[in-house]
Amino acid sequence: MNLKKLNIVTIHGIESHGDILEAVAYEALNAMPDDNYSHGIVTPIDYPRVRALFHHFPFHRKAVEWGVARRLHEIALMYPDFDTVVLCHSNGSRALSRVLETAQKYYNIKSYKELGIQKVILFGSIISRNYDFSRFPDIEFVNFAGTKDKAVLFSRGWSGRYGFKNSYPNLQEYKFNGGHSDYSKFVIPQRMEEVQSV
């Protein structure tokens, strides 16, 4: 049997180092049945912590977006035979949403498809609740919304608390009784298969 390879990419929020996100990724790999994939890796996309106040300035947001786009493209070129699942938390979700929308503006990327992403999992999402997922029909999106997430209320998008307003064939949503960084308590015991599969 020719088993596939899995790369779990993590993109953290602006005021964290992504420790919880990476822990979820490694936990998913450790718990993965041997007959699913022959090989699994975790690839963090890291950037310096940015205070929330400074992130309201466009050039700060753009710097993060450019860094995420560059790393995603590099990862796609380095691991072309891997299935890629991207885990995003907080500002990582917003940065990825912008990269997907404007992929052709970065580093001679012609389309978001060149980033090689099969699945995106959102935690504490600050993407607009009206986001149009139909533009990316070949990517599966999963949104975990914490009903006690107060942090997203200070952002421009509240999808990490209330979910998205419209339904799409490639969007699945789960709600859990927790705050902005409590997703690991829900995902690890109850929905680990979402991280493990494409």
Salt bridges, closest charged atoms under 4 A:
GLU15 OE1 - ARG51 NH1 3.84
ASP46 OD1 - HIS12 NE2 2.66
GLU65 OE1 - LYS62 NZ 3.57
GLU65 OE2 - ARG94 NH1 2.83
GLU74 OE2 - ARG70 NH1 2.94
GLU74 OE1 - ARG71 NH1 2.94
ASP81 OD2 - LYS5 NZ 3.20
ASP83 OD2 - LYS4 NZ 3.34
GLU101 OE1 - ARG98 NH1 2.79
GLU101 OE2 - ARG135 NH2 3.18
GLU114 OE1 - HIS73 NE2 3.99
GLU140 OE2 - LYS119 NZ 3.94
ASP149 OD2 - HIS180 ND1 2.79
ASP182 OD1 - LYS185 NZ 3.63
GLU193 OE2 - ARG191 NH1 3.70
GLU194 OE1 - LYS119 NZ 3.04
